[in-house]
Amino acid sequence: LERGIDISEAMVARGYGIGPIVRLPEGPHTRAERALLLCGAIAAGVAVVTLAGAAAYDVYPIADPILTPAGLALAGLVLAAGTTGALLARRVR
């Protein structure tokens, strides 16, 4: 009986059964959030292009094929997108 009373008090405190669930509408994305979404889309695009075969992959890779201009540009793009995304995520919080 005591446990039932405790449970019913907890349910009342959480608003159980008082009506429909109401959620506040979300506003439009801020400029920082849009930039963060863009960084994520760029990183996902780079991953898809890389997995599609744009960059050479070997089971036991060596550094020579990676140190091409395309490989370095791809690495720089991923690094820039990740750094920018991390900075923007800190700003959004």
Beta strands, then each sheet from edge to edge (+ up, - down):
end
